[in-house]
Amino acid sequence: QVQLVESGGGLVQAGGSLRLFCAASVSIFSINAMGWYRQAPGKQRELVAISTSGGSTKYADFVKGRFTISRDNAKNTVYLQMNSLKPEDTAVYYCNAKIGVYNTNYWGQGTQVTVSS
């Protein structure tokens, strides 16, 4: 059973920074892609950033230049560095892993990020 454990959320003022962590219970080398999604109240879950096993990254337009996704293969961990945070970044952030030939989705429990104005 794949488990994804997130941490690092919290309350920050606009313009501040937070770093999210996601630790996988399986080797990161067995994961096709790992990334972050977010869901604000009343809105659909949306992609924030993703990192593939091939080393490529993809970002949503609304975080380009502000957020950076990175990975530590030795720790089976993916990070999301969030800078210049805005109130509209307030959401529950979910870690996602796509595993296997069918890219089966696995989700973490979510971590709340709140940005005050």
C-alpha positions in Angstrom: 0.0 0.0 0.0 1.4 3.3 -1.1 1.3 6.1 1.5 2.1 9.7 1.0 2.6 11.8 4.1 2.5 15.6 3.8 3.7 18.3 6.1 4.7 22.0 6.1 1.4 23.8 5.7 0.3 26.6 7.9 -0.7 30.3 8.1 1.5 32.9 6.5 1.0 36.6 5.5 0.8 37.6 1.9 4.3 37.8 0.4 5.6 35.1 2.7 7.0 31.7 2.1 6.2 28.1 3.0 7.8 24.8 2.1 5.7 21.6 1.8 7.0 18.1 2.2 5.7 14.8 0.9 7.3 11.6 1.9 6.4 8.4 0.0 6.4 4.9 1.6 7.8 3.4 -1.6 11.0 4.1 -3.5 10.6 7.3 -5.5 12.2 5.5 -8.4 9.0 3.4 -8.7 6.9 6.5 -9.1 6.3 7.8 -12.6 5.4 11.3 -11.5 5.0 13.1 -8.2 3.5 16.4 -7.6 1.1 18.8 -5.8 -2.5 19.7 -6.4 -4.7 22.1 -4.4 -8.3 22.6 -3.7 -9.9 25.8 -2.4 -13.4 25.8 -0.9 -16.0 25.5 -3.5 -13.5 24.9 -6.3 -12.2 21.9 -8.1 -8.9 20.3 -7.4 -6.2 21.7 -9.7 -2.6 20.9 -10.6 0.0 23.1 -9.0 3.3 21.4 -10.0 4.6 18.0 -11.0 7.9 16.3 -11.3 8.4 13.3 -13.5 10.8 10.4 -13.1 12.6 11.6 -16.2 13.4 14.8 -14.5 11.0 17.2 -16.2 8.8 19.6 -14.3 5.5 21.3 -15.1 3.9 24.2 -13.3 0.4 25.8 -13.4 0.6 29.3 -14.9 -0.6 30.8 -11.7 2.5 29.7 -9.7 5.2 30.0 -12.4 8.1 32.0 -11.0 6.8 31.7 -7.4 6.8 28.0 -6.6 9.5 25.4 -7.1 9.1 21.6 -7.0 12.1 19.5 -6.2 12.8 16.0 -5.0 15.3 14.1 -2.8 15.5 10.6 -4.2 17.4 9.3 -1.2 14.6 10.3 1.1 11.7 9.4 -1.3 10.5 13.0 -0.7 9.2 15.8 -2.9 9.1 19.4 -1.8 7.2 22.4 -2.9 8.9 25.7 -2.1 6.2 28.5 -2.2 7.4 32.1 -2.3 5.5 35.3 -2.8 2.4 33.8 -1.5 -1.0 35.4 -2.3 -4.3 35.1 -0.5 -5.7 33.3 -3.5 -3.1 30.5 -2.9 -5.2 29.6 0.2 -6.2 25.9 -0.2 -5.7 22.4 0.9 -2.6 21.1 -0.9 -2.5 17.4 -1.8 0.5 15.4 -2.7 0.0 13.1 -5.7 1.9 10.1 -7.0 1.3 8.3 -10.3 2.5 4.7 -10.2 2.6 1.8 -12.5 1.7 1.2 -16.2 -1.7 2.8 -15.7 -0.4 5.8 -13.8 -2.6 4.9 -10.8 -3.2 8.0 -8.6 -2.3 8.0 -5.0 -3.1 10.9 -2.7 -1.9 12.3 0.6 -4.2 13.4 3.3 -3.8 17.1 2.4 -2.2 20.0 4.3 -3.9 23.4 4.8 -2.1 26.5 3.5 -3.7 29.8 4.5 -2.4 33.1 3.3 -3.7 36.2 5.0 -3.8 39.6 3.4 
